[in-house]
Amino acid sequence: MTQTIGIIGSGLVGKAVAHLSVAAGFNVVISHSRGPESLSGLIQELGPLARAGTVEEAIAAADIVSLAIPLANFQALPADKLIGKVVLDQTNYYPGLGDFRRTDLDSAELTSSELVQRHLEGARVIKGIHNLGWIHMQYSARPKGDAKRTTLPIAGDDAVAKEIVGRFIEAVGYDVVDAGSLADSWRIEPNTPIYFWPYAPAVPEGLTEEQAKETYRQPGKPISPEQARQLISTTKRPSPVGGTLEGLPPIHIALFLELASAGTVQR
């Protein structure tokens, strides 16, 4: 039986997950804060395996619910509707963006995924597909056995849910390694060795802006499962906690701002 991926959020990350999912043969129900009717163009682009729905419809239909939203919006998630659901947490903590800041995250009392799990009591939260940019999320996927296939980490407290999410990530084009529990997920959060930079290609100096953008759109050097485990096991807990714009490649910010100015960045 074909599984369904319910996606909450249709921004750059939500779109990337939707494209990965339908390419791998999964059904997709994707939601947007402005309602299903605002997604007609995206649904046409995704094809017959995808449809738009409300947040509640996406959750109800889903075998896996993807949280492709800013972490700041986590309290708006309908916790009662997500009880028993496998939830793929793709959120990240960026305290310098907007006005969302929490002392329990800043003090490392909780990881961001523990915070999400605390709100979604009864859900089965797994951290994953959060540690690379939307460009490389979609275009770095490769079939099993491909020499350019790379590896993503996951973390969670529910062994069965972790296996379900792991199989999904493998099906859409990545090898998977276990980074431990949600309490351990700081090892794969922003400003750690396995976050973002290993998946992005090096952009040489001296290129024009358009050449730099085209170079950056290419996949980075693949990470083997063994290399991923090494990065995870040897990392030190970042201080201060959370990501920063300065911690991302400048060309990534330029591409994001280009899309934002064109009005193509949605939630």
C-alpha positions, 0 to 999 in steps of 0.5 A: 500500500502506497504511503502518504506524506502529509506536509504542513507548510508549503515554503521552500522546504515543504516544496522540496519534500513534496517533490522528493516524495512524489518522485519516489512514488509516495502520495502527498497532501500538502497544506498552507496557512492561506488554504488549499486553493492557494496551492493549485499551481504547486499541485499541478507541478507535482502531478497526480500523486499530490493534492492540497488540503487543510492542516487537519486533512494533511494530518488525517491522511498521513502515514508521516507528517512533515513539519516544514514550518518555522520552529516559531510556529510550533505552538499552532500545531494541533497537538490533539490531531497528531496523537499517535502520528509519526512526525518528521520534525524539520524545524531548526532554532534560529534565535536571531531571526524574528522575535522567537527566543526561548530560555529553555533552548538558549540554556540547552535545557531542551533541544528544539525537537524535545520542545516540539515533542513536549507540545505534541504529547502523544505524537512520535517525533523524529528529527530529520531532513532538517540539516541541509538547504532546500536546494540540496534537499531536493537535488542531492537525492540519489538511488541506492548504489549511486556513488554520489548518494549522501547520508542524512542523520535522524534522531528520536525516542520511538524506535518504530517511528525512527525505522519508518522515517528512516525507510522514507528517507532511504526511499527518497534518495539518502542513506540514513544514520541514527544520531540517538535520542531527541535529547541527543539531537543537539549533535545534528542541530545548527552550528554542528559539523553535520549541519548544512556545510557538508551538503553544499558545494564549494564556490570558488572565488572570482565567479560572477554572481550567476556563475556562483549561483549555478555552482551552488545549486550543484550537490556537495561532496557525498558523505558516507554513513561512516563519515556521518557517524564520525561527524556526529560522534565527535561534535561538541555542543554549540554555544551559543545555541541556535543557527545564525545567518552568518553561519550559512554560505552567503550565496545561499542567503542571496538565493533565498532573498532573490526568491523572497523578493519574487514572492515565491517564499511561502509558509 
